[in-house]
Amino acid sequence: MTEIHGKIYVVAMVLAIIFAGLAIFLFYIERKLDRMEKKINEMEEERESEKVRK
């Protein structure tokens, strides 16, 4: 019986590590997307201001 409980804890730890890795990866991607969106918005604002100048 103890052997089964030990294996369950190992499986639970592996799953926890996988989920933690996925959460970190998604957080990283979200931050990167936010930066890209800001950059795109700044570029669009620059284009609009250049059109107004002409």
C-alpha positions as CSV (number, residue, x, y, z in Angstrom):
1,M,0.0,0.0,0.0
2,T,2.8,2.5,0.8
3,E,4.4,1.9,-2.5
4,I,1.2,3.1,-4.3
5,H,0.9,6.2,-2.1
6,G,4.5,7.1,-3.0
7,K,3.8,6.8,-6.7
8,I,0.7,9.0,-6.4
9,Y,2.8,11.7,-4.7
10,V,5.3,11.5,-7.5
11,V,2.6,11.8,-10.2
12,A,1.0,14.7,-8.3
13,M,4.4,16.5,-8.1
14,V,5.1,16.0,-11.8
15,L,1.7,17.3,-12.7
16,A,2.2,20.3,-10.4
17,I,5.5,21.0,-12.1
18,I,4.0,20.8,-15.5
19,F,1.1,23.1,-14.6
20,A,3.5,25.6,-13.0
21,G,5.6,25.6,-16.1
22,L,2.6,26.2,-18.3
23,A,1.5,29.1,-16.0
24,I,4.9,30.7,-16.2
25,F,5.0,30.2,-20.0
26,L,1.6,31.8,-20.5
27,F,2.5,34.7,-18.2
28,Y,5.7,35.3,-20.3
29,I,3.7,35.2,-23.6
30,E,1.1,37.6,-22.2
31,R,3.7,40.1,-21.2
32,K,5.4,39.8,-24.6
33,L,2.0,40.4,-26.3
34,D,1.3,43.4,-24.2
35,R,4.6,45.0,-25.2
36,M,3.9,44.2,-28.9
37,E,0.5,45.8,-28.6
38,K,1.9,48.9,-27.1
39,K,4.5,49.2,-29.8
40,I,1.8,48.7,-32.5
41,N,-0.4,51.4,-30.9
42,E,2.6,53.8,-30.7
43,M,3.4,53.2,-34.4
44,E,-0.2,53.8,-35.4
45,E,-0.3,57.0,-33.4
46,E,2.9,58.2,-35.1
47,R,1.4,57.4,-38.5
48,E,-1.8,59.4,-37.7
49,S,0.2,62.4,-36.4
50,E,2.3,62.3,-39.6
51,K,-0.9,62.3,-41.8
52,V,-2.2,65.3,-39.9
53,R,1.1,67.2,-40.5
54,K,0.9,66.8,-44.2
